[in-house]
Amino acid sequence: QVRLVESGGGLVQPGESLRLSCVASGSLVSINSMAWYRQAPGNQRELVAHITTSGNKTYADSVKGRFTISRDIARYTVWLQMNNLKPEDTGVYYCKITTDPWPNPAQEYWGQGTQVTVSS
């Protein structure tokens, strides 16, 4: 059974940094992409950062220049480096791994989420 374990969340002041980690284990077919999402109470879960197998990266406008996503596909690991954190970055952060849609249907795997709180 595939499982994703996240770590690295915490309570920080504005301007400080955190590095989130997510490691997958179990039987996992070819990876298509990895991503980080976040969700605050009363809000929709939003895409924060995304990286393809080829290494192309995309970010939400609100985090561009401050966050960096990276991954090691062979080790089923994805990180999110978060610098210059702001109060509006507060939320539960989730990692997601998707598999190739061939020859089997694509699958999504989610982490349990880790809390990030930025408070002045």
Secondary structure in CASP SS format (residue, H / E / C, confidence):
PFRMAT SS
TARGET T0000
AUTHOR 0000-0000-0000
METHOD secondary structure of the structure
MODEL  1
Q C 1.00
V C 1.00
R E 1.00
L E 1.00
V E 1.00
E E 1.00
S E 1.00
G C 1.00
G C 1.00
G E 1.00
L E 1.00
V E 1.00
Q C 1.00
P C 1.00
G C 1.00
E C 1.00
S C 1.00
L E 1.00
R E 1.00
L E 1.00
S E 1.00
C E 1.00
V E 1.00
A E 1.00
S E 1.00
G C 1.00
S C 1.00
L C 1.00
V C 1.00
S C 1.00
I E 1.00
N E 1.00
S E 1.00
M E 1.00
A E 1.00
W E 1.00
Y E 1.00
R E 1.00
Q E 1.00
A C 1.00
P C 1.00
G C 1.00
N C 1.00
Q C 1.00
R C 1.00
E E 1.00
L E 1.00
V E 1.00
A E 1.00
H E 1.00
I E 1.00
T E 1.00
T C 1.00
S C 1.00
G C 1.00
N C 1.00
K E 1.00
T E 1.00
Y E 1.00
A C 1.00
D H 1.00
S H 1.00
V H 1.00
K C 1.00
G C 1.00
R C 1.00
F E 1.00
T E 1.00
I E 1.00
S E 1.00
R E 1.00
D E 1.00
I H 1.00
A H 1.00
R H 1.00
Y C 1.00
T E 1.00
V E 1.00
W E 1.00
L E 1.00
Q E 1.00
M E 1.00
N C 1.00
N C 1.00
L C 1.00
K C 1.00
P H 1.00
E H 1.00
D H 1.00
T C 1.00
G E 1.00
V E 1.00
Y E 1.00
Y E 1.00
C E 1.00
K E 1.00
I E 1.00
T E 1.00
T E 1.00
D C 1.00
P C 1.00
W C 1.00
P C 1.00
N C 1.00
P C 1.00
A C 1.00
Q C 1.00
E E 1.00
Y E 1.00
W E 1.00
G E 1.00
Q C 1.00
G C 1.00
T E 1.00
Q E 1.00
V E 1.00
T E 1.00
V E 1.00
S C 1.00
S C 1.00
END
